Amino acid sequence: MNKQLFLLVLCLCGMAHQASAQGYYLYKNGQRQTYRANEMDSLVFYQTEDNPLPIVDEDPEADPLAAKSATLTTANKNREWYERLDFDDLSELENAKRGLIEATPDLVITNAAGEVWNMAEFKFMKEDDEAPSTVNPSLWRNTLCNIQCGLYEVCEGIYQVRGYDMANMTFIRTKSGGWLIFDVLMGTEVAQAALDLFKRNIDASPRIVAVLISHSHADHYGGVGAIVNTGNMADASLSLTDQIASGKIAVITPEGFMKHVIAENAYCSAAMSRRASYQYGTRLPKGVTGRMAMGIGMGQSTNSPLTLMPPTFEVKNDTTIVIDGLTVTFQLTPGTEAPAEMNTYFEDYRALWMAENCTGTLHNLYTLRGAAVRDAEGWCNYILAAEQKFADKTDVIFQSHNWPHWGTDVIRDYLVNTASVYKFIHDQTLHYLNLGYTSTEIADFLQLPERLDRVWYTRQYYGTLSHNIKAVYQRYMGWYDANPVNLNLLTPERTAQKIVEYMGSPERILRMAREDYARGEYQWVAQVTKELVYADPANIDARRLCADALEQLGYQSESGTWRNAYLTGAMELRAGTPSAPVYGSGEGITNMFRASTIDMIFEYVAIATDSREVADKDVAVNFVIGNEKCCVVRRAGVVLTYMGETRANADATARGTKAALVACLNGNCEGLAVTGNSEAVKSLFGNIKKPLLNFNIIEP
């Protein structure tokens, strides 16, 4: 009878612990067996035909919902990173610390709804410590950089508050002694705290000339309400020069900003919010078995509704403008990191702002929370254009996340290396898809060239090579891989049921999965046990084993967003999906629509309408909102908006303010004056479905 040796990993199928006094111990058949650390490397099990790979049970006294330790497989894989990357190169950590004016490591920000932001919980991070076995060492290094928190000088006259949200708030002094604020974080509380820190150290009574918003993502505009309101905002009908001269605050954005804000943050708000809880790990505890950095910061502020002000001035082409005596050159970069985005050069400071087009990490061509796929080739070309235009006359490059880089030669390398990574992903994905490879296959074997792979500021902390390759494939080829089997797949639940049926019994699959877990095959274990969960969500053993596998994948991940996704999935498998509250037209979404156009409001109505319920309930309503008019028609369950016209045969006409129209989204149309059939107005808004925020992801 042949025997086969298997090295013991710390956890063969469930739980392994490290006891500080006794060494390592395992549970087998409910009995604890203890081994000293020096015994583990030589410990082996024998497998025979009659004695399959032994099953080691979980600690019967352990909390089944608690995070577990890293297995020996995970610990070894993480140790390998110290050979792969140059950890003696501390340049990024030094850049993150440079220019410190006031550090605020104990920062905690709260409001009436609870905690908004907390950096104090990351004080367990120590620079001299090696990464624990539950954290990828590269991600540990990135976290050390990202926990730097406080006010920093970029150069004389430019200051950044970093670590007060996922993004930075930047203050730029004008020639006349005023201030431009570039990006305003995600919530009013964090924005106010950042402003207070700036006032305490730099200018106690700053004259704010303009707020510049680099692009259309919420962590860059959502805190604007702390600075701008309807009383101090400049008149958009004036020229920018006259807006500045008026003494009120101009709001400057790239062209198309409002359109893309609403499209991304209102039309798909519930789905993106739910998926973002996985990407950003919003429910994970902070710590070595929980949330770490994610490449562009330590997470998103919470419990604070977004605020939004429409721009008073849109940058519509590459141009140079003098703002309060300061020469500012805008470079539009649409379709890069955001659909509407702009780089900005400050000639007087020899400083180049790269928005979120360069961020000190590989970014997303496709973001895991969901968004339109971004243009890798265009992204590369806009960075190269910035290098051509500005690199030779730039002493410092800075952006809306992370820290600056100084020195013309360093800056040129920073731009070229970042552009090269996106170009490589674009070109090589197309190269191999033309050879017949699918996105999954390309992502499996394609690696960055070593010269780019070892650059710290393009490491895969936020985006990854794997999911960015798939994004390029999707952008050019779509979701279909040309295999007709995949044209009309069964639902995940039906697929899972048939797989389990074909593979035998759930018990047999679990036994085999435990053996593969013992070998460190965590991806496969997660895949196969996911089928068991989808076939029977009540299968606790399958849920726990799938969670264990996901957890080890999370511990091994260099990407903070992948770590968050894996660990959130594990948490929900163990504890269940959170209860599903209704997510509708709350304060944040109402704030957005108050700043939006009329047609955007009705597009939201169209999206939120369940056409199946009103397929035979046609209505037509004229709306006169301020100086604008339109006719909204629901026909065969489809809502169509005709801007600029009203119709004589409409069922009703409603007149009022935009605020009254926005109130209708919450079921209150009393502010509209209606002539004709008022039930038609109620019918149009009465079918709006408020989507679920906490729908299932890791289970059916």
N, C-alpha and C positions, 0 to 999 in steps of 0.2 A: 504494500500500500504506500503510494507516494506521499511525501510530506512537503508542505510548502510553508516557508517562513514568512511571517508578516510582522514588521516592526510595529510596536504598540504606539499609537498616538494617544494623547492625553484623554481624548474623549472618543471612544469607539462608536457610540451611537447616541450619546446623550450628554451626560454631565461629567465634567472632570474639574477638580478643585485643586488649589495649591494651599496647603495648610502651612502656616509660617513655622510652626514648631516641628511638625511631623514629616514634612515633605509633601509628596503628591499622593493622592489617594483616589481610588476608583470604586464604584459600586458594581458588584456583580451578584445577581440573584439576591439583592437586598443586603448583602454583607459588604462592609467597607474593607478594602484591602489597601494597605499603605505601603508606599515605596519612597525611599530617599531619592533625592535628585540624581545622585550619581548612579543609581540603579536603573534609571529610566532608559538610558541609551542602549543598554544591553538586554533589556527585557523583551522577550519575544513570545508569541503564541504559535502553536502548531495547529495547522488545519489538515484534517483528513476527510475522506469521503463520509465518515461517520460523525465527524466533529467539525462542522463548519465554523467559520470565523466567529469566535465567541461574542455573545451579546453582553454588553455591559449596561446595566440599568442606571437610570437617573437616581440621584440622591433622594430617597423617599421623603426627606424632611425639607428639601429645597423648595423655594417659592417658584412655582411653575411659570410665573409671569416675569421673573427677574432675568436680567441679562446674564449670560454665562461667560466663562473664561475663554480665552483663545485656545484652540487646540495646538498641539505640537506642530502640526502641518502649517497652521496659520502663523505661529511664532517663527518658524523657520523661513517661510516665504517673506515675512516682513523683515527679518534680519538680512536677507539677501539684498535689500535696497541700499544698505550701507556700502556694498561693493559696486552697485550700479551707478550711483550718483556721487558727486564730489561734495560731501558734507563739510569739508574744510573751507569751501567757498561760502563765506558769510556775507557776500556783497548785498544780497537782497534784504537780509535782516538789518544790515547797517543802513541801507537806504530807508527802510521802514522807520528807523529811529532818528534819522538825521533831521535837524531843524526843530527839535522839540522845544516848545515854549512852556507848556504846562501839561503834565501827564495827569490823567484822571482814571486810574485803574479800578477805583471803587465805584465807578459810575453805575447808578441804578435810577431809572426814570419810570415813574408810575403816573397813573391818572385814576379817575373814579372807577374805571372799568377794570383796573388791575395793573399788573406789570406791563410796561411798554418796551423796556430795553434793560438789559442787565449784562454788564461786562465783568462785574465783580466775581461772578461764578466761574470765570476762567482763570482765576488767580492760582489755581493748582498747577498751571503750566510753568515749568522751570527751564530756562535756556540750557543749563548744564546737564539736564536729564536726557538719557536716551529715550526714544519712544517706547511706551509699554507695548506688550505683545498684541494688544487689542487695537493698535493704531498704526497705520502705514507710516514709516519714518518720514517719507517725503511730505505727507499730509501734516504730520506733526511739525515739521519745519515751517510749512506754510501757515499753520495756526500760530506759531510763535511770532511770525511777521504780522499777522492780522490782529492779534490782541493788543498791539500798540495803540493806545487810546489817548487822545488829547488834542491840543492845538499845536500846529507845526508851521514853520516858515518854509515856504517853497523857495522864495528868493525875497529880497527886500521889496515889500509892497504887495506880495501874494502870500496868502495864508490859507491853510486847510484845517478843518476839524475832521479828524478821522476816528473811527471807532464809535460813533454815535448812532450809527445805523449801518446797513450794508454798504451804502454809498458814502461819499464825502460831501461836505459843504465847503465851498471855496470862496474866499473873499479877495477881491482885486481892487487896489486903490486906483482911482482915476487921477488925472492930472490936476483936477480942481479940488481934490481932497474928499471926493465922494467915494462910494463903494459899489462895485458890481458884485452880485452874489451869483455864483455859478452852481446850479443844482441845489435843491432844498430838502433832500431826504424824503422819507415816506410818510411821516406823520407830523402833526403840528407840535407835539410835545418834544420829540427829538430835535426838530428844527429849532424850537425855542431854546432848548438847552444848549445847542451848538452856538446859537446867536449869543446867548448869555456868556458862554466861555470866551467868545471873541471879544465881547464888550469888556469883560473883566481884564483882558490882557492887552488889547490893541487900541480900541476906540470905544469909549464909554457911551458916546452918542453918535453913532454912525449915520451919515446922510446916505441912505440907500438910493442909488440912481436907477438901477435896473436889476431885475432878476432874469438871468439867462438860464434856460432849460435846454440841456444838450440833446435830449431825445425823449421819446414817447413812452418810457417805462416808469411805472408808478414810484419806484424808489428814488426818482429824480425830480418829480413834481409834486408828490402827494403832501409835502409839508408846506406848500406855498402859503397856506392860510395863516401861518405864524408871522408872515412878513407882509403879505399883500391882501387887501380887502377892497370892497367896492368903493370905499371912501378915499383910499390913498392910491388907487390904481390910475395910471395915466389914461387919457382919452385916446382910444384906438383910431379915431377919425383924424387925429393930428399926425403930422410927420414925426419921425423919431426925434429929430432935433427939437421940435416944439414940445413933444412929450417930456423930454429931459428938462427943457426950459421951464415947464409948468411946475416943477418941483415935486411932481408925483412920480410914482414908480412905474417904469416901463416893464413889460413882460415880453421877453424876446425868445422866440422859438424857431426851429427850422420849419420850412413849409410842409404842410400836411400833418403837423403835430396833432391837432384836435381830432382829425379823422381817425388817426391810428390809435390815439388814446382811447377813444370810445370803442373802436372795433375790437381792441384787445382786452380792455378792462371793464367793458360793460356787456358787450354781446356774448362773451364766453366767460363771464366773471365767475360763476359758480364752479364750472368745470376746472378752470385754471386755478382757482383758489384751492379746490380739493387736491388737485394734482401737485400744486405748490407745497402742500403740507408734506408730501413725500420728498420733493426736491430739496426743500429748505429744512426739513426735519423739525417743523414748528412744534410738534408734540413730544419730541425726544428730550430726555434730560441732557444737560450739558456735562460732559465728562468723558473719560477714557473708554467707556463702553457706550457712549451716546454721541451727541453732536460735537463736532469739531468745526474748523473753518471750512469754507467751500470755495476757496480761490479768490473770490471778490469780496470777502467780508465774513462776519461771524453769524450772519442770518438776517432776517427782516424784523423790523419793529412791528409790534402787534397792538391790538386793542385800541387803535386810533384810526378813525375813518379818513379816507383820502379826501384832500381838498384839491380843487382845480380852478384855475383862473384862465380864461381864454387869452391868447397872446394879444398884446397891443401892437406888436410888430413881428411879422414873419420874414425870416431870411429866405429869399426865393432864388438866389443864385450866389455863386462865389463872389464875394465883394469885400471891400475894405471900407469901414465906417469909423468916423471919429465920434466916440461916446464920452461926453464930459471931458474932452481934451485927450482922451486915450485912444490911440490908433488900434483898431480891432479888425482882423481879417478873418472872415468866415469861409470855411470849406464845407460845403454840403456833401454828405455821404449817405444818400438814401439807399435802403436795402442792405445795409451792412449789419451791425449789431441790432439796429432797430430800423423800422421802415422809414422813420424820419429822424435824422441825426446830423450833427455837424461838429467838425473839428474847428478849433479857433486858435489863431496866432496873435500874440500880444507883442507887437514890435518893440514897444518901449521897454519891455522886460526881457526881450529875447527868450520868450517862454512860449511853448507850444502845448495847447490843451488837446488831448486826443479823445475826449468824450469817453465812450466805452469801446472804441475800436482797438485800443491797446490797453491792456489791464493788468499786466504782470502775470497772466496765466493764459492757457489755451481757453478760448471762449467757446460758446455754443453756436454752431451752424443750425442746430435744432435744439431748443431748450426743452427739458424734460417735463416742464409744466404744460407744454403745448404752445405752439405759435407757428406762424408761417416759416418755412425753411428759408434761411438766409443765403445770400449770394456770396459764396466763397471767393470766386474770381473777382467780383466787384470789390469785396472787402480788401483783398490783397492790393488791388490797383489803387484804391483810395489811400491806403497807407503809403504805397510807393509814391503817389502824387504828393503827399505831405512831406515825404523825405526829399523829393526833388525841389519843392517850393521853399521849405523852411529849415531843413536840417543844418545847413551850413551857417545859418544865422540864429541858431538856437543854443542856449546854454542849459536849459532845463526843460524836460518834458514831463507833464503831469496829466492826470485824468480823473474821472469821476469815481474810480475805485482804486484802492491800494495806494502806493507811494510813488513819488517822482523818481526820475533818473537824471543825473547831471553829467555834463561834459559832452561836447559835440561828437566825439568818436563813439562814446557809449550810446548816445542817442541814435546815431545812424545805425549801429548794430541792432539796437532795440527795435527800431522800425523795420529793418530788413529781415531780421530773424522772425519777427511776428508775421510779417507779410508772407514770408517763405513757407511757414507752416500751413497757412490757409491755402496757398497755391499748391503745395504738395498734396494736400488732402483732395483738392479739386481735381488736379490733373491725373493723379494716380488712380483715383476712383473711376474716372472716365476711361483711363487706359485699360483697366481690368474688366470693367463692364462690357467694353467692346471685345473682350476675349471670352465673353459668355459667363463670367462669374456673377453671382448674385451679391446683394449688399451684405448678407450675413457671411458669405464666404470671404469677401474682400476684407471685411472688418476682422475676420479671424486671423489673417496672415499678414496684412500690411502693417509695417512698422515705420516710424519716422527714421530718417537718416540719423546716424549717431551724433553728428555735429549739432543737429537741432534737438535731438532727444535729451541731451545733457544740459540744455539751457534752462536755468531755473525759472525764468519768467515766461517760458512757454510750456511749463509742465501741465499735466492734465488734472488740475484741481477742480475746475468748473466744468468746462467741456471735456470730452474725451475723444481720442482718435476714433474709437469704435463707433460711437453714436454720431459723430460728425461725418464719417464715411457713409453711413446709412442715410444721412440727411442729403448729401450730394447726390447719391443714387436716387433718392425720392424726388429731388428737385428736377432731375432730368428724365427719370423713367417712371416715376409714380410708385404706388404701392405694389403693383403687380409684377411678379418676377418672370412672367411668360409661361410658367408651368400651369397648364389648364386645371390640374388638381386643385390649385389655389384660387380658382375663379370664384367659387361659391362655397366656401368652407362651412362646415357645421359650426354652430355656436360653441363657445368654450365648454359649456356644461354638457352638451350632447357629445362633443368630442371626448371629454374626460370619461363619461360613462362608457363609451365604446372601448376606449383604451383599457380601462380597468377590466371590462368584460373579456377582452382578448388576452390580457396578460395573466388572467387567472383571478385570484382573490386579492382583496386589499391587504390581507395579512402576508401573502407571499410577496407582494410588491414592497411592503414595509420592511420585511426581512432583508430583501435584496438591497433596498435603499440604505438600510443601516450598515450593511457591509460596505457599500460604496462610500458612505459617510466616513467610515473608519479608514478608508484609503485616501480621504481628502478630496473626493470628487464632489465638491459642494454644489457646483453649478448643475450637474446632472441630478443630484438628489433634490435640489429645489425644483427642477423641472418636473420630475416624475411625481414627487409628492404634491405638487400643485395640482396635478391631474386628480389625485385622490381627494384633495380638498374640494375641487370643483364637482367631482362626482358625488361627494358627501361632505358638506361643510361641517357636519357634526362629528367627523372622524378626528378625535382629539389627538391620537397618536400621529396621524398624518400632519395635522396642523403644527404640532410641536417639532416634529422632525424637519418640516419645511422651514419653520422659524429658525431652528438651529443652523441649518445650511445657509439661509440668508444672512444670519448674523455673522458667520465666519467670512462670507463674501464681503460683508460690510467692513469687518476688521481689516481685511486685506486691501481695501480700495484706496488708491491714491486720490481719486476724485471725491471731494466732499459731498457732492450731490449724489453720486452713486452710493456712498456710505449711508447718507440720510435715507435714500430710497430703500436700500436693503434693510436697515435697522427699523424703519417705520413699518415695513411689511412684516418683519418678525414680531414687532410689538403688537400689531393688529391681529396677527394669527394667534398670538397667545391670549390677548385680552379682548379681542373682538373689535369690529369696526365701531367707532364712536356713534352715539345716537345721531339720528339724521334730522337736524333742525331745518326749517324752511329758510332758504336764503333768497330774499327777494329784493325789493327796492328799498334797501336800508339807507342810512345817512350817506355812506360813501358813494353809492351809485347815484343817489339823488343829487349830491354835489356835482358829480360829473355831468348829469343831464341838464342841470341849471346852466352849465357853461357850454353846452353843446348846441348844435343847430337843430331846427325843427325836424328836418328829415331824418336825423340820427335818432331822435326820440321815437319816431314811428317805425324806424327799422327795428328798434328794440321790441316794439309792440308786435311786429311781424314775427320776430324770432321767438318771442315768449308765447305766441298763440299756438295752441294745439289744434291743428287744422282738422283732425279727425272729428273733433267735437262740434265744429261749426261748418262742416263741409256744405251743408244745405241752408246756412243762415247768412245770406248775403246782406250786406249793409253798405251804405255810402254816406259819409259825413264830411261836410265842409268845415274847415277850421280857419279862423281868422285870429292869428296870434300876433299882437302888436301890429307891425307893418307887413307881416308876412301872411300868405294865405296858401291853402292847399286843399285838395280833396283826397280823402283816404277811403279806399274801396276794399271791402273784403268780399272776395268772389271765389267760390269753390274752396273755401278755407284758406285762401292765399290773400295776404294783406299787401296792397299796392298803394303807393303814395304818388300823387301827381302834384308836384310843387308848382306854385305860381298860378293856380287856377281853382275856381269853385264851379260847381255844377248845379244847374237849376233843378234837376231831378233828384238831388241828394235827399236822403231821408231826414237830415237835420243839418243845422249850421250851429257851430259852437264858437263863441268869442271869449277872449280873455288874455291873460298874461302867460308868459312861458312858465312862471312858477305854478300857475293854476293847472297848466297842461301837465307839468311834471308830477303834480299831486295826484293826477289820474292814475299814474303808474302804481300808486298805493291804494287804489280803489276809491279815491275821494275826488269826484268831479264837480263838487258843489261850487267851486270857484269859477266855472265856465258858465256863461249865459247861453242857454240853448233855445233855439227856435226850431219848431218842427217836432219830430219824434225823439224825445229824450231817451227812450229805451234803446235807440240805435247807438247813442254815445255809450251808454252803459254796456251794451253788448260788445262794442269794439274793445273796451278796456276790461270787461268782466271776464274774459276768457284767458287773461294773462296767467300763465302758470309760473309759480315761484319755484325754481329748481332746488334740488336737494344739495346742500353743501357737503354732507358726509356720505355720499354714495359709496358702495363697496368697490374696492380695487383689488385686494388680494384674495377675495373670495367672491363667489357668484352672488 
